[in-house]
Amino acid sequence: MKAAPEAQQRLLELAQLDSVLDRLAHRRRTLPEIAEVEEITGRIARLATELIELETQAGDLSREQAKAEADVESVRARAARDQKRLDAGQVSSPKELAGLQSEIASLQRRQSDLEEVVLEIMERREGLERRIDELKAEREELTKRRAEVEDRRDATLAEIDKEQEETAGRRSSLVDDIPADLLALYEKLRGQYGEGAAMLQNGRCMGCKVTLSIADLNAIRAAAPDEVLRCEECRRILVRTPQSGL
């Protein structure tokens, strides 16, 4: 392949621009803020699941407490009615009186047991509600922190986008001055090796960093200036400049 030396040397500038674009793309993919947002979002999701479970338990306890309190009130009302009959002297039979007194005592014990149940449920509910409040506070803090990280991420992405746009514009202008066949070869090699062209500097390929043999250097010296050369080691286009040491 033939190409003017000036066109070949433009490949070096093109390779520099492509290196910048690759670096920007890598930076975009590996922004620490992206991973941090994902990690915080996962924690928020796990908190939401735990909150649903705890709130469901708290709801069940609330209904359980309401039933227990209703049972206490029912027993208390029944004991009050019996006590009222007893105090009014409405029971004259000794046997019936003894039975009524025994029932009142039994109801009082039952009421005491139910009140213990209510107290135990209330303590469990209070523990759950404290935990729910803690998780809600943690979720609020994480949501605030995620918003801050997202702001940093978006600001950095905006900077990357701006630099990418400027670099891509410079690249677009540059490729207009490179022959189509030379550009096609460069793009093919770039796809294969990550870099399509490299400078020959002081007898060394700056792509693979290998110093060329005397025989290879002699062959390059003998080649026409417009001959498109390739590095025998890395197969990149080897661009000659005044710094090549030929």
Backbone as CSV, one residue per row, in Angstrom:
resi,resn,N_x,N_y,N_z,CA_x,CA_y,CA_z,C_x,C_y,C_z
1,MET,0.841,-1.187,0.000,0.000,0.000,0.000,0.883,1.247,0.000
2,LYS,0.462,2.253,-0.746,1.183,3.505,-0.812,0.344,4.619,-0.173
3,ALA,1.032,5.540,0.500,0.365,6.729,1.053,1.424,7.770,1.334
4,ALA,1.083,9.018,1.109,2.042,10.094,1.336,2.535,10.073,2.774
5,PRO,3.816,10.375,3.018,4.344,10.386,4.384,3.526,11.271,5.325
6,GLU,3.030,12.402,4.793,2.225,13.285,5.638,0.943,12.593,6.095
7,ALA,0.331,11.835,5.196,-0.891,11.109,5.549,-0.589,10.027,6.581
8,GLN,0.556,9.353,6.412,0.927,8.327,7.384,1.147,8.937,8.768
9,GLN,1.789,10.114,8.788,2.057,10.743,10.075,0.780,11.226,10.755
10,ARG,-0.255,11.495,9.971,-1.540,11.862,10.588,-2.119,10.687,11.392
11,LEU,-1.713,9.480,11.036,-2.188,8.311,11.787,-1.738,8.374,13.248
12,LEU,-0.572,8.964,13.486,-0.085,9.065,14.868,-0.993,9.980,15.690
13,GLU,-1.400,11.088,15.085,-2.325,11.983,15.790,-3.668,11.300,15.978
14,LEU,-4.084,10.555,14.946,-5.344,9.820,15.050,-5.277,8.791,16.175
15,ALA,-4.134,8.105,16.282,-3.976,7.107,17.349,-4.029,7.759,18.724
16,GLN,-3.472,8.960,18.833,-3.529,9.677,20.113,-4.970,10.026,20.478
17,LEU,-5.714,10.507,19.482,-7.125,10.844,19.736,-7.924,9.596,20.106
18,ASP,-7.663,8.499,19.412,-8.372,7.255,19.739,-8.013,6.769,21.132
19,SER,-6.756,6.987,21.522,-6.348,6.612,22.877,-7.110,7.431,23.914
20,VAL,-7.293,8.717,23.622,-8.074,9.563,24.534,-9.513,9.073,24.610
21,LEU,-10.108,8.753,23.474,-11.495,8.262,23.458,-11.624,6.945,24.203
22,ASP,-10.640,6.060,24.051,-10.668,4.786,24.778,-10.561,5.028,26.283
23,ARG,-9.682,5.966,26.648,-9.523,6.275,28.078,-10.816,6.850,28.650
24,LEU,-11.465,7.717,27.904,-12.719,8.307,28.379,-13.822,7.252,28.493
25,ALA,-13.871,6.337,27.516,-14.876,5.272,27.572,-14.645,4.371,28.776
26,HIS,-13.359,4.067,29.040,-13.038,3.239,30.207,-13.391,3.964,31.495
27,ARG,-13.102,5.253,31.543,-13.433,6.029,32.738,-14.933,6.051,32.972
28,ARG,-15.699,6.201,31.875,-17.162,6.200,32.001,-17.652,4.876,32.574
29,ARG,-17.107,3.767,32.085,-17.557,2.443,32.532,-17.187,2.166,33.975
30,THR,-16.067,2.732,34.424,-15.536,2.356,35.738,-15.645,3.463,36.774
31,LEU,-16.509,4.434,36.540,-16.686,5.490,37.538,-17.059,4.876,38.887
32,PRO,-16.327,5.195,39.959,-16.668,4.627,41.277,-18.061,5.025,41.738
33,GLU,-18.527,6.190,41.283,-19.876,6.626,41.679,-20.956,5.702,41.134
34,ILE,-20.710,5.109,39.973,-21.701,4.185,39.408,-21.855,2.966,40.306
35,ALA,-20.733,2.386,40.718,-20.778,1.226,41.609,-21.375,1.609,42.960
36,GLU,-21.061,2.813,43.435,-21.577,3.239,44.739,-23.087,3.419,44.695
37,VAL,-23.590,3.996,43.604,-25.044,4.153,43.463,-25.723,2.789,43.446
38,GLU,-25.138,1.833,42.730,-25.715,0.489,42.671,-25.723,-0.159,44.055
39,GLU,-24.615,0.024,44.797,-24.515,-0.577,46.133,-25.551,0.046,47.075
40,ILE,-25.686,1.367,47.027,-26.669,2.039,47.895,-28.085,1.640,47.504
41,THR,-28.350,1.559,46.213,-29.675,1.163,45.745,-30.020,-0.241,46.232
42,GLY,-29.034,-1.139,46.212,-29.263,-2.489,46.724,-29.583,-2.490,48.206
43,ARG,-28.856,-1.656,48.967,-29.127,-1.572,50.406,-30.520,-1.006,50.665
44,ILE,-30.920,-0.003,49.903,-32.262,0.567,50.061,-33.325,-0.480,49.753
45,ALA,-33.088,-1.274,48.715,-34.044,-2.320,48.359,-34.162,-3.356,49.477
46,ARG,-33.007,-3.723,50.064,-33.047,-4.700,51.166,-33.763,-4.116,52.383
47,LEU,-33.544,-2.827,52.643,-34.254,-2.173,53.752,-35.751,-2.165,53.503
48,ALA,-36.145,-1.911,52.266,-37.568,-1.886,51.938,-38.214,-3.245,52.198
49,THR,-37.504,-4.306,51.833,-38.026,-5.655,52.079,-38.160,-5.924,53.578
50,GLU,-37.120,-5.542,54.329,-37.169,-5.755,55.775,-38.270,-4.926,56.418
51,LEU,-38.461,-3.702,55.936,-39.518,-2.843,56.479,-40.899,-3.441,56.234
52,ILE,-41.103,-3.990,55.052,-42.400,-4.621,54.753,-42.662,-5.768,55.722
53,GLU,-41.626,-6.573,55.957,-41.781,-7.706,56.872,-42.101,-7.232,58.287
54,LEU,-41.359,-6.214,58.766,-41.570,-5.722,60.131,-42.914,-5.026,60.266
55,GLU,-43.303,-4.268,59.261,-44.593,-3.585,59.326,-45.743,-4.586,59.280
56,THR,-45.544,-5.682,58.555,-46.557,-6.747,58.544,-46.673,-7.372,59.935
57,GLN,-45.518,-7.634,60.554,-45.537,-8.183,61.914,-46.184,-7.205,62.887
58,ALA,-45.861,-5.913,62.739,-46.452,-4.909,63.622,-47.958,-4.841,63.434
59,GLY,-48.427,-4.974,62.212,-49.866,-4.986,61.950,-50.537,-6.188,62.581
60,ASP,-49.873,-7.341,62.472,-50.429,-8.552,63.101,-50.504,-8.381,64.615
61,LEU,-49.455,-7.812,65.207,-49.455,-7.593,66.652,-50.524,-6.580,67.061
62,SER,-50.753,-5.584,66.234,-51.778,-4.583,66.537,-53.147,-5.237,66.613
63,ARG,-53.418,-6.103,65.645,-54.709,-6.813,65.672,-54.776,-7.771,66.862
64,GLU,-53.651,-8.433,67.161,-53.608,-9.342,68.307,-53.826,-8.585,69.613
65,GLN,-53.223,-7.394,69.696,-53.397,-6.575,70.900,-54.841,-6.106,71.040
66,ALA,-55.450,-5.702,69.927,-56.836,-5.236,69.972,-57.766,-6.352,70.456
67,LYS,-57.524,-7.577,69.989,-58.349,-8.702,70.415,-58.154,-8.989,71.909
68,ALA,-56.869,-8.966,72.344,-56.592,-9.224,73.757,-57.221,-8.149,74.638
69,GLU,-57.150,-6.893,74.215,-57.761,-5.811,74.987,-59.280,-5.954,75.030
70,ALA,-59.860,-6.417,73.909,-61.307,-6.648,73.897,-61.674,-7.770,74.865
71,ASP,-60.826,-8.800,74.918,-61.067,-9.904,75.861,-60.962,-9.405,77.302
72,VAL,-59.994,-8.537,77.574,-59.851,-7.969,78.924,-61.096,-7.190,79.286
73,GLU,-61.567,-6.375,78.367,-62.746,-5.550,78.639,-63.988,-6.409,78.863
74,SER,-64.072,-7.505,78.087,-65.224,-8.404,78.250,-65.206,-9.069,79.625
75,VAL,-64.027,-9.539,80.057,-63.896,-10.187,81.363,-64.141,-9.174,82.468
76,ARG,-63.610,-7.960,82.300,-63.804,-6.916,83.315,-65.290,-6.571,83.465
77,ALA,-65.978,-6.466,82.353,-67.401,-6.122,82.400,-68.210,-7.231,83.073
78,ARG,-67.849,-8.455,82.747,-68.563,-9.585,83.369,-68.309,-9.642,84.872
79,ALA,-67.044,-9.401,85.259,-66.721,-9.405,86.687,-67.430,-8.253,87.404
80,ALA,-67.548,-7.115,86.731,-68.230,-5.964,87.336,-69.707,-6.262,87.537
81,ARG,-70.318,-6.933,86.580,-71.744,-7.290,86.734,-71.939,-8.243,87.914
82,ASP,-71.030,-9.234,88.002,-71.151,-10.190,89.108,-70.925,-9.486,90.447
83,GLN,-69.955,-8.584,90.482,-69.685,-7.872,91.725,-70.867,-6.996,92.106
84,LYS,-71.495,-6.414,91.113,-72.664,-5.574,91.378,-73.800,-6.410,91.977
85,ARG,-74.026,-7.607,91.454,-75.053,-8.496,92.004,-74.719,-8.868,93.439
86,LEU,-73.420,-9.122,93.634,-72.994,-9.511,94.971,-73.181,-8.365,95.963
87,ASP,-72.778,-7.165,95.539,-72.884,-6.014,96.430,-74.347,-5.628,96.689
88,ALA,-75.215,-5.900,95.755,-76.629,-5.534,95.909,-77.396,-6.551,96.740
89,GLY,-76.738,-7.621,97.122,-77.414,-8.643,97.927,-78.465,-9.403,97.159
90,GLN,-78.277,-9.514,95.854,-79.277,-10.190,95.024,-79.177,-11.705,95.104
91,VAL,-78.084,-12.187,95.721,-77.898,-13.634,95.829,-78.049,-14.011,97.290
92,SER,-79.008,-14.861,97.569,-79.285,-15.239,98.961,-78.865,-16.658,99.271
93,SER,-78.848,-17.499,98.266,-78.490,-18.900,98.480,-76.998,-19.013,98.755
94,PRO,-76.619,-19.661,99.854,-75.193,-19.824,100.151,-74.427,-20.492,99.015
95,LYS,-75.035,-21.481,98.394,-74.370,-22.194,97.308,-74.166,-21.272,96.114
96,GLU,-75.211,-20.524,95.801,-75.108,-19.600,94.671,-74.115,-18.481,94.982
97,LEU,-74.110,-18.050,96.253,-73.191,-17.003,96.670,-71.738,-17.462,96.534
98,ALA,-71.502,-18.690,96.996,-70.149,-19.231,96.881,-69.728,-19.359,95.419
99,GLY,-70.682,-19.805,94.598,-70.383,-19.938,93.169,-70.084,-18.594,92.539
100,LEU,-70.852,-17.575,92.944,-70.632,-16.245,92.384,-69.276,-15.685,92.807
101,GLN,-68.949,-15.870,94.091,-67.653,-15.389,94.584,-66.491,-16.104,93.870
102,SER,-66.677,-17.412,93.647,-65.642,-18.185,92.941,-65.484,-17.703,91.499
103,GLU,-66.598,-17.380,90.875,-66.553,-16.902,89.480,-65.867,-15.536,89.403
104,ILE,-66.169,-14.687,90.374,-65.525,-13.363,90.389,-64.008,-13.512,90.529
105,ALA,-63.577,-14.402,91.437,-62.147,-14.630,91.633,-61.506,-15.184,90.360
106,SER,-62.222,-16.098,89.701,-61.716,-16.687,88.463,-61.597,-15.635,87.367
107,LEU,-62.638,-14.778,87.301,-62.603,-13.703,86.297,-61.466,-12.727,86.565
108,GLN,-61.191,-12.452,87.806,-60.094,-11.549,88.149,-58.746,-12.147,87.731
109,ARG,-58.613,-13.459,87.958,-57.367,-14.120,87.524,-57.250,-14.095,85.999
110,ARG,-58.385,-14.362,85.372,-58.398,-14.341,83.899,-58.040,-12.952,83.377
111,GLN,-58.592,-11.931,84.019,-58.304,-10.551,83.614,-56.813,-10.244,83.785
112,SER,-56.256,-10.700,84.898,-54.835,-10.470,85.155,-53.972,-11.153,84.096
113,ASP,-54.342,-12.396,83.745,-53.583,-13.120,82.717,-53.666,-12.401,81.370
114,LEU,-54.878,-11.945,81.027,-55.057,-11.251,79.752,-54.302,-9.926,79.721
115,GLU,-54.272,-9.243,80.845,-53.536,-7.982,80.905,-52.037,-8.215,80.731
116,GLU,-51.541,-9.364,81.238,-50.142,-9.720,81.011,-49.883,-9.963,79.528
117,VAL,-50.848,-10.618,78.892,-50.723,-10.862,77.452,-50.687,-9.541,76.694
118,VAL,-51.582,-8.622,77.046,-51.614,-7.305,76.397,-50.278,-6.589,76.590
119,LEU,-49.744,-6.633,77.804,-48.471,-5.969,78.094,-47.333,-6.565,77.270
120,GLU,-47.323,-7.899,77.185,-46.265,-8.563,76.414,-46.359,-8.185,74.931
121,ILE,-47.583,-8.130,74.394,-47.766,-7.737,72.988,-47.323,-6.296,72.773
122,MET,-47.668,-5.427,73.720,-47.282,-4.022,73.603,-45.763,-3.869,73.586
123,GLU,-45.078,-4.642,74.411,-43.618,-4.570,74.444,-43.019,-5.038,73.116
124,ARG,-43.594,-6.105,72.565,-43.118,-6.593,71.270,-43.367,-5.562,70.176
125,ARG,-44.550,-4.941,70.211,-44.869,-3.905,69.232,-43.918,-2.714,69.341
126,GLU,-43.648,-2.306,70.562,-42.745,-1.170,70.762,-41.349,-1.470,70.214
127,GLY,-40.890,-2.715,70.436,-39.588,-3.110,69.896,-39.579,-3.072,68.377
128,LEU,-40.666,-3.591,67.785,-40.767,-3.565,66.333,-40.825,-2.141,65.807
129,GLU,-41.592,-1.308,66.460,-41.746,0.064,65.994,-40.443,0.844,66.116
130,ARG,-39.666,0.561,67.173,-38.357,1.205,67.278,-37.462,0.788,66.111
131,ARG,-37.476,-0.512,65.815,-36.670,-1.016,64.707,-37.141,-0.431,63.384
132,ILE,-38.437,-0.316,63.205,-38.985,0.274,61.984,-38.529,1.724,61.842
133,ASP,-38.571,2.466,62.934,-38.121,3.863,62.908,-36.640,3.946,62.551
134,GLU,-35.843,3.017,63.109,-34.411,3.000,62.804,-34.176,2.734,61.313
135,LEU,-34.908,1.760,60.777,-34.731,1.422,59.368,-35.195,2.556,58.464
136,LYS,-36.272,3.228,58.839,-36.745,4.362,58.036,-35.729,5.493,58.051
137,ALA,-35.119,5.731,59.207,-34.097,6.770,59.298,-32.889,6.395,58.446
138,GLU,-32.518,5.109,58.493,-31.386,4.648,57.686,-31.709,4.776,56.205
139,ARG,-32.933,4.427,55.826,-33.335,4.548,54.423,-33.302,6.005,53.966
140,GLU,-33.766,6.892,54.820,-33.752,8.314,54.480,-32.321,8.816,54.291
141,GLU,-31.429,8.375,55.176,-30.034,8.793,55.075,-29.388,8.230,53.801
142,LEU,-29.693,6.963,53.498,-29.143,6.360,52.284,-29.690,7.033,51.029
143,THR,-30.968,7.390,51.053,-31.560,8.066,49.903,-30.894,9.422,49.674
144,LYS,-30.637,10.129,50.754,-29.942,11.414,50.657,-28.523,11.223,50.128
145,ARG,-27.846,10.207,50.654,-26.472,9.946,50.216,-26.442,9.547,48.748
146,ARG,-27.408,8.740,48.318,-27.444,8.328,46.910,-27.629,9.535,45.995
147,ALA,-28.488,10.470,46.405,-28.698,11.670,45.598,-27.402,12.464,45.454
148,GLU,-26.621,12.538,46.539,-25.347,13.258,46.481,-24.373,12.560,45.540
149,VAL,-24.322,11.216,45.621,-23.418,10.462,44.750,-23.863,10.591,43.296
150,GLU,-25.179,10.569,43.062,-25.695,10.720,41.699,-25.330,12.092,41.130
151,ASP,-25.357,13.113,41.966,-24.962,14.447,41.506,-23.495,14.451,41.079
152,ARG,-22.634,13.816,41.888,-21.222,13.740,41.529,-21.031,12.940,40.245
153,ARG,-21.752,11.828,40.153,-21.661,10.995,38.949,-22.073,11.781,37.710
154,ASP,-23.200,12.471,37.800,-23.708,13.198,36.643,-22.767,14.329,36.236
155,ALA,-22.157,14.982,37.229,-21.214,16.059,36.916,-19.991,15.504,36.189
156,THR,-19.490,14.365,36.667,-18.321,13.752,36.021,-18.666,13.258,34.621
157,LEU,-19.853,12.657,34.471,-20.271,12.191,33.146,-20.412,13.353,32.171
158,ALA,-20.872,14.486,32.674,-20.989,15.664,31.811,-19.613,16.115,31.331
159,GLU,-18.616,16.074,32.227,-17.248,16.427,31.836,-16.715,15.449,30.784
160,ILE,-16.976,14.160,31.005,-16.529,13.145,30.050,-17.201,13.348,28.701
161,ASP,-18.502,13.601,28.727,-19.245,13.818,27.479,-18.682,15.002,26.699
162,LYS,-18.355,16.063,27.423,-17.818,17.258,26.762,-16.478,16.948,26.110
163,GLU,-15.591,16.261,26.852,-14.279,15.937,26.294,-14.404,14.954,25.140
164,GLN,-15.335,13.990,25.257,-15.549,13.041,24.162,-16.024,13.754,22.904
165,GLU,-16.937,14.683,23.091,-17.481,15.409,21.941,-16.385,16.227,21.250
166,GLU,-15.555,16.901,22.051,-14.472,17.703,21.479,-13.460,16.810,20.759
167,THR,-13.093,15.697,21.388,-12.110,14.786,20.790,-12.663,14.142,19.523
168,ALA,-13.934,13.738,19.568,-14.558,13.132,18.391,-14.629,14.133,17.243
169,GLY,-14.853,15.407,17.569,-14.874,16.430,16.529,-13.513,16.590,15.868
170,ARG,-12.466,16.604,16.671,-11.113,16.701,16.134,-10.783,15.471,15.279
171,ARG,-11.237,14.306,15.748,-10.982,13.077,14.997,-11.686,13.115,13.645
172,SER,-12.934,13.575,13.654,-13.701,13.631,12.415,-13.028,14.530,11.383
173,SER,-12.497,15.649,11.854,-11.793,16.558,10.934,-10.514,15.922,10.407
174,LEU,-9.844,15.158,11.272,-8.571,14.566,10.887,-8.744,13.465,9.846
175,VAL,-9.739,12.602,10.017,-9.890,11.462,9.102,-10.242,11.921,7.685
176,ASP,-10.762,13.137,7.559,-11.069,13.645,6.216,-9.806,13.829,5.388
177,ASP,-8.652,13.958,6.061,-7.383,14.179,5.361,-6.558,12.904,5.214
178,ILE,-7.153,11.748,5.551,-6.439,10.473,5.458,-7.060,9.648,4.339
179,PRO,-6.271,9.127,3.410,-6.818,8.310,2.320,-7.683,7.161,2.855
180,ALA,-8.730,6.857,2.122,-9.707,5.873,2.579,-9.084,4.500,2.806
181,ASP,-8.199,4.054,1.893,-7.616,2.713,2.039,-6.681,2.649,3.243
182,LEU,-5.943,3.730,3.479,-5.058,3.774,4.645,-5.873,3.805,5.933
183,LEU,-6.936,4.585,5.930,-7.802,4.659,7.114,-8.462,3.311,7.385
184,ALA,-8.896,2.623,6.330,-9.538,1.320,6.505,-8.571,0.321,7.128
185,LEU,-7.298,0.339,6.673,-6.297,-0.562,7.251,-6.070,-0.213,8.723
186,TYR,-5.957,1.079,8.994,-5.760,1.520,10.382,-6.902,1.030,11.275
187,GLU,-8.135,1.215,10.825,-9.302,0.820,11.632,-9.325,-0.696,11.841
188,LYS,-8.959,-1.440,10.803,-8.922,-2.910,10.927,-7.901,-3.334,11.975
189,LEU,-6.710,-2.747,11.904,-5.659,-3.103,12.866,-6.019,-2.639,14.266
190,ARG,-6.636,-1.492,14.356,-7.054,-0.995,15.673,-8.053,-1.959,16.309
191,GLY,-8.965,-2.479,15.488,-9.933,-3.445,16.008,-9.262,-4.734,16.468
192,GLN,-8.180,-5.109,15.802,-7.495,-6.365,16.131,-6.538,-6.205,17.322
193,TYR,-5.818,-5.090,17.348,-4.733,-4.941,18.321,-4.951,-3.805,19.320
194,GLY,-6.037,-3.073,19.175,-6.303,-1.979,20.100,-5.631,-0.682,19.708
195,GLU,-4.696,-0.762,18.772,-3.975,0.416,18.295,-3.564,0.134,16.858
196,GLY,-3.883,1.069,15.949,-3.660,0.784,14.533,-2.328,1.226,13.992
197,ALA,-1.697,2.191,14.644,-0.431,2.708,14.136,0.478,3.084,15.296
198,ALA,1.783,3.005,15.042,2.755,3.361,16.072,3.952,4.022,15.415
199,MET,4.611,4.872,16.158,5.787,5.577,15.655,7.029,4.685,15.733
200,LEU,7.860,4.823,14.735,9.199,4.239,14.806,10.105,5.324,15.388
201,GLN,10.627,5.083,16.561,11.435,6.088,17.255,12.761,5.480,17.685
202,ASN,13.836,6.066,17.175,15.185,5.577,17.509,15.316,4.075,17.299
203,GLY,14.745,3.627,16.167,14.853,2.210,15.808,13.959,1.292,16.623
204,ARG,13.016,1.861,17.319,12.152,1.050,18.188,10.689,1.307,17.851
205,CYS,9.892,0.245,17.756,8.439,0.394,17.561,7.818,0.810,18.880
206,MET,7.144,1.974,18.884,6.562,2.473,20.125,5.212,1.832,20.438
207,GLY,4.760,0.920,19.550,3.535,0.169,19.843,3.818,-1.026,20.722
208,CYS,4.762,-1.877,20.279,5.098,-3.075,21.052,6.378,-2.901,21.864
209,LYS,7.062,-1.740,21.695,8.287,-1.411,22.442,9.460,-2.332,22.082
210,VAL,9.420,-2.918,20.906,10.495,-3.816,20.474,11.482,-3.045,19.596
211,THR,12.773,-3.206,19.872,13.808,-2.601,19.046,14.015,-3.459,17.796
212,LEU,13.929,-2.819,16.647,14.015,-3.565,15.395,15.453,-4.029,15.138
213,SER,15.556,-5.123,14.421,16.878,-5.663,14.075,17.536,-4.783,13.012
214,ILE,18.812,-4.930,12.861,19.543,-4.160,11.846,18.993,-4.462,10.458
215,ALA,18.665,-5.731,10.221,18.128,-6.121,8.909,16.795,-5.421,8.645
216,ASP,15.927,-5.389,9.656,14.637,-4.720,9.492,14.818,-3.226,9.265
217,LEU,15.730,-2.612,9.995,15.979,-1.184,9.833,16.549,-0.882,8.447
218,ASN,17.422,-1.757,7.961,17.955,-1.561,6.613,16.854,-1.664,5.564
219,ALA,15.919,-2.600,5.791,14.805,-2.736,4.852,13.930,-1.496,4.873
220,ILE,13.745,-0.921,6.031,12.942,0.293,6.146,13.657,1.469,5.479
221,ARG,14.969,1.547,5.647,15.728,2.624,5.004,15.613,2.536,3.479
222,ALA,15.554,1.316,2.995,15.495,1.121,1.544,14.098,1.331,0.980
223,ALA,13.079,1.335,1.848,11.697,1.467,1.378,11.417,2.891,0.936
224,ALA,10.550,3.024,-0.046,10.163,4.354,-0.536,9.442,5.113,0.572
225,PRO,9.564,6.419,0.591,8.913,7.206,1.652,7.406,7.021,1.718
226,ASP,6.779,6.711,0.574,5.320,6.556,0.577,4.880,5.111,0.780
227,GLU,5.830,4.215,1.044,5.483,2.817,1.302,4.922,2.705,2.732
228,VAL,3.752,2.051,2.854,3.149,1.852,4.179,3.767,0.593,4.781
229,LEU,4.490,0.796,5.884,5.216,-0.302,6.516,4.448,-0.857,7.708
230,ARG,4.789,-2.098,8.044,4.158,-2.749,9.205,5.253,-3.281,10.123
231,CYS,5.009,-3.193,11.433,5.940,-3.782,12.399,5.837,-5.295,12.322
232,GLU,6.988,-5.948,12.220,6.983,-7.412,12.112,6.524,-8.081,13.402
233,GLU,6.643,-7.382,14.524,6.264,-7.969,15.811,4.776,-7.781,16.112
234,CYS,4.294,-6.544,16.084,2.907,-6.282,16.514,1.958,-6.044,15.352
235,ARG,2.474,-5.941,14.114,1.703,-5.802,12.890,0.985,-4.445,12.756
236,ARG,1.294,-3.512,13.642,0.736,-2.177,13.483,1.410,-1.465,12.305
237,ILE,0.738,-0.429,11.802,1.368,0.422,10.797,2.535,1.149,11.475
238,LEU,3.683,1.059,10.863,4.878,1.643,11.442,5.155,2.976,10.734
239,VAL,5.009,4.052,11.461,5.104,5.392,10.868,6.496,5.965,11.098
240,ARG,7.124,6.391,10.003,8.453,6.988,10.080,8.355,8.497,10.303
241,THR,9.224,8.984,11.169,9.307,10.419,11.446,10.785,10.808,11.514
242,PRO,11.074,12.100,11.644,12.492,12.484,11.809,13.138,11.887,13.041
243,GLN,12.338,11.405,13.988,12.884,10.795,15.212,13.090,9.287,15.083
244,SER,12.915,8.757,13.882,12.969,7.296,13.723,14.374,6.732,13.852
245,GLY,15.392,7.566,13.677,16.765,7.082,13.807,17.246,6.315,12.615
246,LEU,16.726,6.634,11.449,17.115,5.916,10.234,18.327,6.564,9.575
